[in-house]
Amino acid sequence: MRQRFWGWLDDRSGIQAMLHALLYERLPRKIGWLHVLGSGALFLFTVQVLTGMLLAMNYVPSTSEAYESVQYITKEVPFGKIVRGFHYWGASLMVIVVVLHMLRVFVMGAYKKPRELTWLVGVMLFVLTLGFAFTGYLLPYDQKAYWATKVGVSFVGYVPFIGEHLKHILYGGEELGAPTLTRFYAIHVLLLPLLTIPLIAIHLMLMRRKGEMPPGAEADEESHVEKPITFYPHQLLKDLVFAGVLLILLFLLPFVWGVHTEPPADPTDTTYLPRPEWYFLPLFQLEKVQIGKVVLFGGARVWLGTVLIPALFVLLLFALPFLDRSPSRYWARVSCLH
């Protein structure tokens, strides 16, 4: 009966051929532990989606009820503390893993020909990851969430010519309030996943099309590199071990360091000193850079540190495969002059 069912399913869907192509992809022998970071990012994104769905079942995107609904999830909902802990710490772990993955690709020169498009899609996914982190930040609607979001949106207001319009769109009015929370929630759970999931699919498709870059091989040597191992079981086992390590961390972090929650948001408390999460701290600190007694990005120059420098950094990431035309894969030989 089982064989008949699988035979029927395979005849209609071709699932056996798809699984074979997925599991038995041929890889260069030197592919190893550094190549688990991409699959780790995909695992963490899946965890974020699943835990986000569970949280959404009890979360109320309202300024009067958001904080209480988060407390209810944490203290009353069965396994709610674990689910929220997974989502809270998963955001930080995902930023770390995505950045490490991009660093690995950069150091190994895997952004070069013929993988330029794979890199570009990866940069888009990096930007979307930060978008998830920023829009999810406001949802608990505690003091830190409120005031750090207010500072973050104020940076958007520094964009020349259109900054105030963008700020008004994000706020849904003149000040951070109920429309802001609703918009951030909609962006976080609807718009960003709608953009991210297709890009992940495209990223994986491009990666499979051009294959993993053989470590240590120059561009003109790739076609001569032997590919004696298959994804299953060699690389799949490493991916599963890394996913297991991430899963253990997601279990441990909420119990060791907890899930940080401050008192409910109080828009009248102007004495509160906002501090963003660690992944936005460099941007936050740029506004305070001093040379002697002069604040480098103070006053009318504030947009240079909060808008121009981050924008140039992202543009540099996009342009990297086209600026670095050196055929060498070794990062120490990166050159724009070849």
N, C-alpha and C positions, 0 to 999 in steps of 0.2 A: 504493500500500500504506500509506504514511504517512498520507495523507488519510483512508483508511478507518479506520485505527486511531484517529486523533484524533476522527473522527466518532463512532465507537463509544464512546470514552471520554467525550466530551462528552454523548452521549445518556444514558449511565448515571449520570454524576456532575454534570453541569451546570457543569463546570469553566470553560468559556469565559465564562459569565455571572458566575461568581465572580471570575475574573481581571479582567474588565472593570470590575466594581464596585470592586475593590481598586485598580486602576491609574488609573482615570479619575474618582476622587472629586474633586468640585469644591471648590476652596479659595479663600479670599480672596486678593487680589493681593499684599497686604503680608506674607503668610507668607514667612519667610526663614530665615536661617542660625541664629537662636536656637531655631528649632523642630526642629533636628536632634538635640537632646539626648535626647529620648524614644527615638528610633530608635537612638541611640548606646548608651543603656542596654540596649536589647533586644539589640543586637549583642554587647555585652560579656557579657550573661547567656548568650547562645548559646555564646560562646567558653568561658565558665566551665564550662558543661555538657559540651561536647565534650572539653575538656582534662581535666576531672574524670573523665570516663569512661576516658580513656586512662591517667590516673594510677592509677585504681582497679584496673586490670589487673595492676599490679605492687606496689601498696601492701599492706602487712600491718598491720591495726589491732591490733597487739599491743605492749605496753610493751617487750617484749624484742626485737622485730623492726621496729617502726615506723621508728625512726631509720635503721637499716641499709637498709631497703627504699627510703627516700627517697634515701639516698646511691647506692644501686644505680640508681634511676631517673635521677638526675642524671648519673652518671658512666659507666654501662654500657649502658643502654637506648638504642638508636638514636633520635636527636632528643629524648631524654629531658630534656636541659637546656633545650631550647627549649619543650617542653610544660610543664615545671614553671615556667619563667620566665613563660610566658603566664598560667598560673593564678595565680602569686604576684602579679605586677604587675596582672593583670586585676582582682583583688579591690580594690586601691587605686583604680584607674581607675574601676571601677564605682561605688564610694562617691562619688567626686568628681563623676561625670557625673549620678548620681541626685540629689545635693544641688543641683547647678547647675540641673537640670531643675525641681526643686521651687521654687528661687529664681525662676526665670523665670516659672513659673506664678503665684507669689505677687506678684511685681512687676507683672505684667500683669493681675492681678485675675482670672485664669482659673479660680479656685476658686469663684467666685460663681455664682449662679443663671444658667443651668440645669445647671451642671457640678459641683454639690456632691458627688454620688456618685462621679464620676470622681476628684475630689480625695481622698475618703476611701479609695478603693481604692489610690490612689497612696501615701498615708501608710502603709497596711498593707505595701505593697511596699518602702517605705523601711525599715520596722522589720525586715522579713524579710531585706533586704540586710545590715543590721547583724548579724542572726542568723547569716547565712552567714559573715560575717567572723569572728565570735566563735567559732563551733563549728569552723571550719576552722583556727583558730589553733593548737589543741593537736596537730593531726595529725602534724606533723614530729617531735614529741616530743623537741625539743632543750631546752636550759636556758631560753631565752626563752619558748618555748611552754609549758613546764611551770609556771614561776613566774608568768608573766603570767596564765595561766588560773586558777591558784590564787587570785590576787588578785581576778580578775573574778568567780569563783564566790563568793568571800567577800563581795562586794557583795550578791549575792543573799541571803546569810544575814542581811543587815540588814533585810530586809523584815519589818515587824511581824507577829507572830503565826505566820506560816507560813514565815518565812525559813529556819529550820533544816531544815524538812521539804523545802523546795525544794532546798536545798543537798545534803541527803542523796540526793535523787532524781538530781540531776546527777552527784554523785560515784559513785553506786551503792554507797555505803558511807560510812564515816566520813572517809576520806581520798582524795585524788586518786590513782588507780591504774588498773589494767587495766580495771575496769568503766567508769570515767570515759571512757577513750579509746574504748571500744567504743560507749558511748552517744553521745558527741560525733560519732563517725563515722556512726552510724546517723541521727542528727538531720541531719547535714550532707548526706548523700547520698540519704536517703530522705524524711524528714519535710518538710524545708524545700522541696525541689523539688516535692513533692506539694502543698504549699500555694501555692507561688509560680506555677507554670505555669497553673493555673486562674485565679488572680487577674490574671495578665498578659492572658489571653484576655478576661476581663471588662473590664479596663481599656481594651483596644483596642476592644472592642465598644461601650463607653460613649462613647469618644472619637469613633468613627465615627457613633454615633447623634446626638450633639449637635454634632459637627463641631469644627474648630479655631476658637478665638475670634479674630475679626478684630482685629488689633492696633490700639489707639487708639480702638476703638469702644465706646461705652457700651452697657449691657445693652439699652436700648430701641432701639438703632440696629442691632442685629445683623441683623434681618430685612430691613433696607434695604441692607445691604452687598452689592455685586456680588461674584460668585464666578467670575471670568473665566478662572482657570487650573485645571489638573488636576494631581493628584498625580504622574502620569507625563506628561512627563519632568521637569517643573520641580522639584518638591520631592524626588522620588526621586534626582535627580542630586546634590542637596546632601547627602542622607542617605548616599549611596554615597561621596562625597568625605570626609565626616566619618568614616565607617567605615574608609576607607583611612588616614586620619590616625591613628586609634586602632590600626589594625593595624601601622602603621610604629612607633608608640610601643611596642607589645608586643614587636616584634622588637628594638628598640634598648635598652630599659631593662635586660633581663637581661645584655646585654653591656657596657653602660656602668656600671651600678651593681651588677650581679650579683644573685644570690638569696641573701639573708642566711641563714646557717646557723651555729648555735653548737654547742658540744659536746653530747653526749647528755644528756638530762635526768638530774639527780642530786638526788633528794629529800632527801639528807642535807646538801647545800650550802646552809645557812641564811644564808650571807654574800652570796649572789647578790642583786643589786638589780634587781628586775623592772621592765621598761619596756614598756608596751603599744605597739601600732602607733599611728601618728599619729591615726587616726580615733577611738580610744578615749582619747587623751591628755587631752582636756578633762575627762572623767569622772574620770580618775585624779588630775588636778590639783585637782579640787574638794575632795578629802579633805585637801589641804594649805593651803587658803586661810586666811590669818591676818588679823586686825585687831589691830594692835599685836603683843602677845605671845600673844594668844589664838587658838588654832586654831578657826576658826569652826565647822567640822564635825568636831571631835574628840570623843573619848570617847563619851558616850551620844548625841551629836548626829550621829554619823557617817552614820546612815541618811538624814538630811535631804539631804546632798550626793550620796550614792550611789544613793538610791532615790527620794526624794520629788521632787527637782528634775528628774531625767530623766523620771519618770512624768508630772509636770505639763507638761513640754515636749511630750511626745507627745500628752497629752490636749488641750493647746492647739491643736496641729496638727489634731486631729480636729474640734475645736469651731470652728475658724476660720470656715468658711463660714456658721455660724449666729450667731456673735458679730458678724461684720462684715456688717451688713445694708444698708450704703450701696449705692445703685445705681451709684455711680461705679466705673470700672475702675482709676482712677489710684491707685497705692499711697499717694501723699502725702495722699489724701483718705480713707484707711481710717478708718472710724468705727463704733463700736458703738452710737451714739446715734441713728441714723436709723431 
